[in-house]
Amino acid sequence: MSCSCFGSKRVQKKPISSSHRELEGFSLDNIRNFSYKELRLATDNFDRNAKIGRGGFGIVYKGILNDGTQIAVKTLCAESKQGVREFLTEINTISNVRHQNLVELIGCCVEGTHRILVYEYLENNSLDYALLGKRSHVGELDWKRRSEICIGTARGLAYLHEELEPHIVHRDIKASNILLDKDFTPKIGDFGLAKLFPDTITHISTKIAGTTGYLAPEYVLGGQLTMKADVYSFGVLVLEIVSGRSSSSWGGSQKLLLEWAWEVYEEGNLLEVVDPDLKEAYDSEEVTKYIKVAFFCTQATAGRRPIMSQVVDMLTRNIRLNEKEITPPGFFQDSNGNKKESSDASTSRQISSFPTTITQVTPR
């Protein structure tokens, strides 16, 4: 099977016949089987102007079906390790995962080498776009909405980790994978996709600079992928939401957001973390609690981090946090003592290629 990224002007007129043979007698449970022609027309031949996002698994386009329904079309730019039937079996599994804080999969297309997923379209794009984008909606993200985004994301993750069988570890919790509907309700995207591809085809083997700040140290250094790695990423995400700053480099700073926030916490000036755009229109006690929850989630020792249902309780219930139980966060640190990778877009190193001298996981 050849690997192809979609969006080119070449149109395959005739799907490979072997795909049709493998599909005989196979039915999708509760999602629609789109033809490639339908999706090509919906996206104006995958026009670059229809592009609304790009991630480790592929490019996302906005599409409009003949009946006027708006859709998000993710063209998978990776070669599946599975045959058509196995691929569709996994898609069926993902399609049955339903929660108000998860992006809904409504269909797919499997023709020849084409592997395309069709999701519900969410009007306010990603949290990354709304919070950090050039055409920002930040004025609409008051503290109430930011709080609800934190809680909704936590509930979605708790569902994936604890309620769903088998459990799903997301692997790539970050602002660009949290999508927002017209009411700014958060929905986690890209869950379950890691099972469809070889381990080398993940966010880790794409340009790592943009997501380094989210990665748990034990994941970076030893490949230990557990639910606690997602919890760590969620903690960093909370700091982004509270501060309005990127998890990696921002404002010329040479520190990761988490490192800087922890230093501010140690100095006793925790409210310095809060986004100035909120103009003090927030409950300082509540905001402080959210920042401390982020620190609970990002502790260097994975076993000390809470599970996501506990995080939901900490955010939503009147629970007094035992601040003495917070231990310093872990920072990924390279052999030169640098806390982060270059934000240069050309950086494209795989975790597996990092030298074995990357051993320092602070607490410092």
Rosetta blueprint (number, residue, H / E / L):
1 M L
2 S L
3 C L
4 S L
5 C L
6 F L
7 G L
8 S L
9 K L
10 R L
11 V L
12 Q L
13 K L
14 K L
15 P L
16 I L
17 S H
18 S H
19 S H
20 H H
21 R H
22 E H
23 L H
24 E L
25 G L
26 F L
27 S L
28 L L
29 D L
30 N L
31 I L
32 R E
33 N E
34 F L
35 S L
36 Y H
37 K H
38 E H
39 L H
40 R H
41 L H
42 A H
43 T L
44 D L
45 N L
46 F L
47 D L
48 R H
49 N H
50 A H
51 K E
52 I E
53 G E
54 R E
55 G L
56 G L
57 F L
58 G E
59 I E
60 V E
61 Y E
62 K E
63 G E
64 I E
65 L L
66 N L
67 D L
68 G L
69 T L
70 Q E
71 I E
72 A E
73 V E
74 K E
75 T E
76 L E
77 C L
78 A L
79 E L
80 S L
81 K L
82 Q L
83 G L
84 V H
85 R H
86 E H
87 F H
88 L H
89 T H
90 E H
91 I H
92 N H
93 T H
94 I H
95 S H
96 N L
97 V L
98 R L
99 H L
100 Q L
101 N L
102 L E
103 V L
104 E L
105 L E
106 I E
107 G E
108 C E
109 C E
110 V E
111 E E
112 G L
113 T L
114 H E
115 R E
116 I E
117 L E
118 V E
119 Y E
120 E E
121 Y L
122 L L
123 E L
124 N L
125 N L
126 S E
127 L H
128 D H
129 Y H
130 A H
131 L H
132 L H
133 G L
134 K L
135 R L
136 S L
137 H L
138 V H
139 G H
140 E H
141 L L
142 D L
143 W H
144 K H
145 R H
146 R H
147 S H
148 E H
149 I H
150 C H
151 I H
152 G H
153 T H
154 A H
155 R H
156 G H
157 L H
158 A H
159 Y H
160 L H
161 H H
162 E H
163 E H
164 L L
165 E L
166 P L
167 H L
168 I L
169 V L
170 H L
171 R L
172 D L
173 I L
174 K L
175 A H
176 S H
177 N H
178 I E
179 L E
180 L E
181 D L
182 K L
183 D L
184 F L
185 T L
186 P E
187 K E
188 I E
189 G L
190 D L
191 F L
192 G L
193 L H
194 A H
195 K H
196 L H
197 F L
198 P L
199 D L
200 T L
201 I L
202 T L
203 H H
204 I H
205 S H
206 T L
207 K L
208 I H
209 A H
210 G H
211 T L
212 T H
213 G H
214 Y H
215 L L
216 A L
217 P H
218 E H
219 Y H
220 V H
221 L H
222 G H
223 G L
224 Q L
225 L L
226 T L
227 M H
228 K H
229 A H
230 D H
231 V H
232 Y H
233 S H
234 F H
235 G H
236 V H
237 L H
238 V H
239 L H
240 E H
241 I H
242 V H
243 S H
244 G L
245 R L
246 S L
247 S L
248 S L
249 S L
250 W L
251 G L
252 G L
253 S L
254 Q L
255 K L
256 L L
257 L H
258 L H
259 E H
260 W H
261 A H
262 W H
263 E H
264 V H
265 Y H
266 E H
267 E L
268 G L
269 N L
270 L H
271 L H
272 E H
273 V H
274 V L
275 D L
276 P H
277 D H
278 L H
279 K L
280 E L
281 A L
282 Y L
283 D L
284 S H
285 E H
286 E H
287 V H
288 T H
289 K H
290 Y H
291 I H
292 K H
293 V H
294 A H
295 F H
296 F H
297 C H
298 T L
299 Q E
300 A L
301 T L
302 A H
303 G H
304 R H
305 R L
306 P L
307 I L
308 M H
309 S H
310 Q H
311 V H
312 V H
313 D H
314 M H
315 L H
316 T H
317 R L
318 N L
319 I L
320 R L
321 L L
322 N L
323 E H
324 K H
325 E H
326 I L
327 T L
328 P L
329 P E
330 G L
331 F E
332 F E
333 Q L
334 D L
335 S L
336 N L
337 G L
338 N L
339 K L
340 K L
341 E L
342 S L
343 S L
344 D L
345 A L
346 S L
347 T L
348 S L
349 R L
350 Q L
351 I H
352 S H
353 S H
354 F L
355 P L
356 T L
357 T L
358 I L
359 T L
360 Q L
361 V E
362 T E
363 P L
364 R L
